[in-house]
Amino acid sequence: MAETLMSVMVNTDPKIATELGAPFFQATVATAMEFDVEVILTARARELAEKGVAEKLYVKEGPPKSAHDFIKDAHEAEVHFKVRTPALERWWNDLIPEIEETIGGAYVIQQAMDERVVTFTH
């Protein structure tokens, strides 16, 4: 049985805020189920790693809960957030504090090929 969930946010467009809740919520639930969970922000989704971006995106109407609130909740539940290195070219020192590591493409491939890892893409 898999031990780790790797959620790769590669197709998620930060401009469509309603797409942002499910990946973070699923990651949080998976940690409650005692899986190791990492969320990889890449492609357009890596914009969420920049300070100030996720704070301005609201996932649903009603009580205000930003995408960054979802990220913080997931991080507090021990979800590990990583961003692909191209984000550093743009925001080197301006990443949200929940980003624990920067990674390259080889990391994603290595993890996806590991039989102990289940990969979701969003």
Contacts in CASP RR format, 6 or more apart in sequence:
PFRMAT RR
TARGET T0000
AUTHOR 0000-0000-0000
METHOD contacts of the structure
MODEL  1
MAETLMSVMVNTDPKIATELGAPFFQATVATAMEFDVEVILTARARELAE
KGVAEKLYVKEGPPKSAHDFIKDAHEAEVHFKVRTPALERWWNDLIPEIE
ETIGGAYVIQQAMDERVVTFTH
2 35 0 8 1.000
2 115 0 8 1.000
2 116 0 8 1.000
2 117 0 8 1.000
2 118 0 8 1.000
3 35 0 8 1.000
3 36 0 8 1.000
3 116 0 8 1.000
3 117 0 8 1.000
4 35 0 8 1.000
4 36 0 8 1.000
4 37 0 8 1.000
4 38 0 8 1.000
4 111 0 8 1.000
4 114 0 8 1.000
4 116 0 8 1.000
4 117 0 8 1.000
4 118 0 8 1.000
5 27 0 8 1.000
5 30 0 8 1.000
5 35 0 8 1.000
5 36 0 8 1.000
5 37 0 8 1.000
5 38 0 8 1.000
5 117 0 8 1.000
5 118 0 8 1.000
5 119 0 8 1.000
5 120 0 8 1.000
6 37 0 8 1.000
6 38 0 8 1.000
6 40 0 8 1.000
6 108 0 8 1.000
6 111 0 8 1.000
6 112 0 8 1.000
6 117 0 8 1.000
6 118 0 8 1.000
6 119 0 8 1.000
6 120 0 8 1.000
7 23 0 8 1.000
7 26 0 8 1.000
7 27 0 8 1.000
7 37 0 8 1.000
7 38 0 8 1.000
7 39 0 8 1.000
7 40 0 8 1.000
7 119 0 8 1.000
7 120 0 8 1.000
7 121 0 8 1.000
7 122 0 8 1.000
8 40 0 8 1.000
8 42 0 8 1.000
8 108 0 8 1.000
8 112 0 8 1.000
8 119 0 8 1.000
8 120 0 8 1.000
8 121 0 8 1.000
8 122 0 8 1.000
9 23 0 8 1.000
9 39 0 8 1.000
9 40 0 8 1.000
9 41 0 8 1.000
9 42 0 8 1.000
9 43 0 8 1.000
9 45 0 8 1.000
9 48 0 8 1.000
9 121 0 8 1.000
9 122 0 8 1.000
10 40 0 8 1.000
10 42 0 8 1.000
10 43 0 8 1.000
10 45 0 8 1.000
10 121 0 8 1.000
10 122 0 8 1.000
11 43 0 8 1.000
11 45 0 8 1.000
11 121 0 8 1.000
11 122 0 8 1.000
12 19 0 8 1.000
12 20 0 8 1.000
12 23 0 8 1.000
12 44 0 8 1.000
12 45 0 8 1.000
12 122 0 8 1.000
13 19 0 8 1.000
13 44 0 8 1.000
13 45 0 8 1.000
14 20 0 8 1.000
14 44 0 8 1.000
14 45 0 8 1.000
14 47 0 8 1.000
14 48 0 8 1.000
14 53 0 8 1.000
14 54 0 8 1.000
14 57 0 8 1.000
14 67 0 8 1.000
15 44 0 8 1.000
17 57 0 8 1.000
17 58 0 8 1.000
17 59 0 8 1.000
17 67 0 8 1.000
18 59 0 8 1.000
18 60 0 8 1.000
19 122 0 8 1.000
20 48 0 8 1.000
20 54 0 8 1.000
20 57 0 8 1.000
20 59 0 8 1.000
20 67 0 8 1.000
20 70 0 8 1.000
21 59 0 8 1.000
21 60 0 8 1.000
21 67 0 8 1.000
21 70 0 8 1.000
22 122 0 8 1.000
23 39 0 8 1.000
23 120 0 8 1.000
23 122 0 8 1.000
24 39 0 8 1.000
24 67 0 8 1.000
24 70 0 8 1.000
24 71 0 8 1.000
24 73 0 8 1.000
24 74 0 8 1.000
24 79 0 8 1.000
25 70 0 8 1.000
25 74 0 8 1.000
26 120 0 8 1.000
27 37 0 8 1.000
27 39 0 8 1.000
27 74 0 8 1.000
27 77 0 8 1.000
27 79 0 8 1.000
28 73 0 8 1.000
28 74 0 8 1.000
28 77 0 8 1.000
28 79 0 8 1.000
30 37 0 8 1.000
30 79 0 8 1.000
31 37 0 8 1.000
31 74 0 8 1.000
31 77 0 8 1.000
31 78 0 8 1.000
31 79 0 8 1.000
32 77 0 8 1.000
36 80 0 8 1.000
37 74 0 8 1.000
37 78 0 8 1.000
37 79 0 8 1.000
37 80 0 8 1.000
38 79 0 8 1.000
38 80 0 8 1.000
38 81 0 8 1.000
38 82 0 8 1.000
38 111 0 8 1.000
39 74 0 8 1.000
39 79 0 8 1.000
39 80 0 8 1.000
39 81 0 8 1.000
39 82 0 8 1.000
40 82 0 8 1.000
40 83 0 8 1.000
40 84 0 8 1.000
40 103 0 8 1.000
40 108 0 8 1.000
41 48 0 8 1.000
41 49 0 8 1.000
41 81 0 8 1.000
41 82 0 8 1.000
41 83 0 8 1.000
41 84 0 8 1.000
41 87 0 8 1.000
41 99 0 8 1.000
42 83 0 8 1.000
42 84 0 8 1.000
42 86 0 8 1.000
42 108 0 8 1.000
45 122 0 8 1.000
46 83 0 8 1.000
46 84 0 8 1.000
46 86 0 8 1.000
46 87 0 8 1.000
47 53 0 8 1.000
48 54 0 8 1.000
48 57 0 8 1.000
48 67 0 8 1.000
48 68 0 8 1.000
48 71 0 8 1.000
48 96 0 8 1.000
49 81 0 8 1.000
49 83 0 8 1.000
49 87 0 8 1.000
49 91 0 8 1.000
49 95 0 8 1.000
49 96 0 8 1.000
49 99 0 8 1.000
50 87 0 8 1.000
50 90 0 8 1.000
50 91 0 8 1.000
50 94 0 8 1.000
50 95 0 8 1.000
50 96 0 8 1.000
51 91 0 8 1.000
51 94 0 8 1.000
51 95 0 8 1.000
51 96 0 8 1.000
52 68 0 8 1.000
52 96 0 8 1.000
54 66 0 8 1.000
54 67 0 8 1.000
54 68 0 8 1.000
54 71 0 8 1.000
54 96 0 8 1.000
55 66 0 8 1.000
55 67 0 8 1.000
55 68 0 8 1.000
56 66 0 8 1.000
57 66 0 8 1.000
57 67 0 8 1.000
57 68 0 8 1.000
58 64 0 8 1.000
58 65 0 8 1.000
58 66 0 8 1.000
58 67 0 8 1.000
59 65 0 8 1.000
59 66 0 8 1.000
59 67 0 8 1.000
59 70 0 8 1.000
68 96 0 8 1.000
71 81 0 8 1.000
71 96 0 8 1.000
71 98 0 8 1.000
72 98 0 8 1.000
74 81 0 8 1.000
75 81 0 8 1.000
75 98 0 8 1.000
80 100 0 8 1.000
80 101 0 8 1.000
81 98 0 8 1.000
81 99 0 8 1.000
81 100 0 8 1.000
82 99 0 8 1.000
82 100 0 8 1.000
82 101 0 8 1.000
82 102 0 8 1.000
82 103 0 8 1.000
82 107 0 8 1.000
83 95 0 8 1.000
83 99 0 8 1.000
83 101 0 8 1.000
83 102 0 8 1.000
83 103 0 8 1.000
84 102 0 8 1.000
84 103 0 8 1.000
84 104 0 8 1.000
84 105 0 8 1.000
84 108 0 8 1.000
85 102 0 8 1.000
85 103 0 8 1.000
85 104 0 8 1.000
87 95 0 8 1.000
87 102 0 8 1.000
88 102 0 8 1.000
111 117 0 8 1.000
111 119 0 8 1.000
112 119 0 8 1.000
END
